[in-house]
Amino acid sequence: MAQHLSAFSPTRPTSSRSFALPSSSSSSDNEDDAPLPFPTALPRSDFLAPDFDAAAYLSSLAHRHQTLEDLRSDLRERSAAISSELLELVNANYTSFLSLGDELKGGEERVEDVRVALLGFRRAVDEIKGHVRERGSEAGALNKDLGAVRGDIETGRKMLELDERISVLEGRLAIDSTGLDSNESEEEDDDDDEEAPDGMVGSSSAKLTQLANEYVAFDELAVDIGRETPFVRKMEERMIRCRNTILLDLNSALKEAKKAGTQGQTKLLKLMGIYALMDAQSEVVKALKAK
């Protein structure tokens, strides 16, 4: 009978697990279909193999007399059964699992050793942090001291520059009071050829402008250093002397330009600008009112 079965394509109804043979011309119409043997269930041990591979396992089922849908149904049933068993196992051991931490015994010495080691490590880290903070504070203090030293050096440089500028201006004013050398006198005469009318012998406006600019330069330098510093206070008398000397020369030149009338108007305007440069507007008013 097995030889005859291999010649047919069996069909398996979904409602029953049996194979039905089509009726032949020699059999009677009332003859019942003969049932075929249903495949055995998939062994559970197949799934427990250490090297289990799903694709390889399914390939090995190619010669199994079972439709693909039936195989899927078997696998779903097997998966549901395993899930149910797992749920029951978890429920049965849930209480034991929760109390596992309380039931653990031993290892206290090892835990204490680890705790002591961690505390020692923490103290070492805190000690290193303290050293780092100390070094940071020291570095900050050194940077502050360095900034102060640099500031003192810069202030000292400015003080030397102030003294040098005052000395240069004092020398020029002293030269002007005693007479210029021949070369410098010729240069000033050339500068004032266009503005000096006949009979005007006072200092040129160009020369006075240069002297005033030098005074303003070291006056601003004194402000930068600080008017209240002892050094600047000591220089104050020399600065005032230079200022007063320049203003005297300005007054003399202004009076001469004023006397020249129309011919001295150009120089008069230049001299008034020099008064403004030295912030001495009140002095020019006095000079203009003086006879």
Order of alpha helices (4+ residues) and beta strands (2+ residues): alpha-alpha-alpha-alpha-alpha-alpha-alpha-alpha-alpha-alpha-alpha-alpha
